[in-house]
């Protein structure tokens, strides 16, 4: 009988000690259920995405498409990052537009640097350009064409006139 009382007393003590946890569980049950449901939904979505990507890889044979591409050209030391080229083009384009009051030598140097960056950006994106072969009005037309092609490729460049945004389709 003594053991029965001790066991009952221990169970009563455990019940009283765990009462705050039970009350918290009751009050936070909706939050706990919501977290479990959201976690399950996210896991299910990630699993579905992985399965879809795997099916697409098998359907397209992605490895076969990229097997013959040499990616070592992107790791060269002398290759400038495309983000840096875009920043240079924006900076030089702004200087090219706001060149009033500057000397012709300065303006020519800015245009030369701008054309150099345009050539590097075209080379990085695999776009053909003819900036070195042309001069005068033909060079200006080629510069506008190259700016349009780079803009279409996702490289936002400054417009040819101040306060004017480029609108290339």
C-alpha positions in Angstrom: 0.0 0.0 0.0 2.9 2.3 0.8 4.3 1.8 -2.7 0.9 2.6 -4.2 0.7 5.9 -2.3 4.3 6.8 -3.4 3.4 6.1 -7.0 0.2 8.1 -6.8 2.1 11.0 -5.2 4.8 10.9 -7.9 2.1 10.9 -10.6 0.3 13.8 -9.0 3.6 15.7 -8.7 4.3 15.1 -12.4 0.8 16.2 -13.4 1.1 19.4 -11.4 4.6 20.1 -12.7 3.6 19.5 -16.4 0.3 21.6 -16.0 1.9 24.8 -17.3 3.2 23.0 -20.4 -0.2 21.5 -21.0 -1.9 24.9 -20.7 0.7 26.5 -23.1 0.2 23.6 -25.5 -3.6 24.2 -25.5 -3.2 28.0 -26.0 -0.6 27.6 -28.7 -2.1 24.6 -30.5 -3.3 26.6 -33.5 0.2 28.1 -33.9 1.9 24.7 -33.6 -0.6 23.1 -36.1 -0.1 26.0 -38.5 3.7 25.6 -38.3 3.5 21.9 -38.9 1.1 22.4 -41.8 3.3 25.1 -43.4 6.4 23.1 -43.0 4.8 20.1 -44.6 3.5 22.3 -47.5 7.0 23.8 -48.1 8.6 20.3 -48.0 6.0 19.1 -50.5 6.6 22.1 -52.8 10.4 21.6 -52.7 9.9 17.9 -53.5 7.6 18.7 -56.4 10.1 21.2 -57.8 13.0 18.8 -57.5 10.9 16.1 -59.3 9.9 18.6 -62.0 13.5 19.7 -62.6 14.6 16.1 -62.7 11.9 15.3 -65.3 12.9 18.4 -67.4 16.6 17.4 -67.2 15.7 14.0 -68.5 13.4 15.3 -71.2 15.9 18.0 -72.5 19.0 16.0 -71.8 20.6 19.0 -70.2 24.0 17.3 -69.8 24.2 16.6 -73.6 23.5 20.3 -74.3 26.2 21.6 -72.1 28.8 18.9 -72.6 30.6 20.6 -75.5 30.7 24.1 -74.0 34.1 25.3 -72.7 33.5 27.2 -69.5 37.2 27.8 -68.9 37.0 31.1 -70.8 34.9 32.5 -67.9 37.7 31.9 -65.4 40.4 33.8 -67.2 42.3 36.4 -65.1 42.0 39.1 -67.7 38.2 38.7 -68.1 36.2 41.5 -66.4 32.9 40.6 -64.7 29.8 41.7 -66.7 28.5 43.7 -63.7 31.7 45.7 -63.8 31.4 46.3 -67.5 27.8 47.5 -67.1 28.9 49.9 -64.3 31.7 51.2 -66.5 29.3 51.7 -69.4 26.8 53.6 -67.3 29.5 55.8 -65.9 31.2 56.5 -69.2 27.8 57.0 -70.9 26.9 59.6 -68.4 30.2 61.4 -69.0 29.7 61.1 -72.7 26.2 62.7 -72.5 27.3 65.5 -70.1 30.5 66.4 -71.9 29.5 70.0 -72.7 32.3 72.4 -71.9 35.0 69.7 -72.1 37.8 69.6 -74.6 37.6 67.5 -77.8 40.5 65.3 -76.5 38.7 64.5 -73.3 35.5 63.7 -75.2 37.4 61.5 -77.7 39.0 59.6 -74.8 35.6 59.0 -73.2 34.1 57.8 -76.5 37.1 55.5 -77.0 36.8 54.0 -73.4 33.0 53.7 -73.9 33.5 51.8 -77.2 36.1 49.6 -75.6 33.6 48.6 -72.9 30.9 48.0 -75.5 33.3 45.6 -77.3 34.1 43.8 -74.1 30.4 43.5 -73.2 29.6 42.2 -76.7 32.5 39.6 -76.5 31.2 38.5 -73.0 27.7 38.0 -74.3 28.7 36.6 -77.8 27.2 39.5 -79.7 28.8 40.6 -83.0 29.9 44.2 -83.3 31.8 46.3 -85.8 32.9 49.3 -83.7 36.6 49.1 -84.7 35.9 48.9 -88.4 33.7 52.0 -88.7 34.0 55.8 -88.2 31.9 58.9 -88.3 28.2 58.5 -88.7 28.5 54.8 -89.3 30.2 54.4 -86.0 27.5 56.3 -84.2 24.8 54.1 -85.9 26.7 51.0 -84.9 27.1 52.3 -81.4 23.3 52.8 -81.1 22.7 49.3 -82.6 25.1 47.7 -80.2 23.5 49.6 -77.2 20.1 48.3 -78.4 21.3 44.7 -78.7 23.0 44.9 -75.2 19.8 46.4 -73.8 17.7 43.6 -75.3 20.2 41.1 -73.7 19.4 42.7 -70.3 22.2 45.2 -69.9 20.6 48.6 -69.0 22.7 51.4 -70.5 22.4 55.2 -70.4 20.5 56.9 -73.2 22.2 59.0 -75.9 20.6 62.2 -74.6 20.4 63.5 -71.1 17.0 62.9 -69.3 16.0 60.4 -72.0 15.4 56.7 -71.2 16.2 54.0 -73.7 13.2 52.2 -75.2 14.3 49.2 -77.1 11.8 46.4 -77.8 
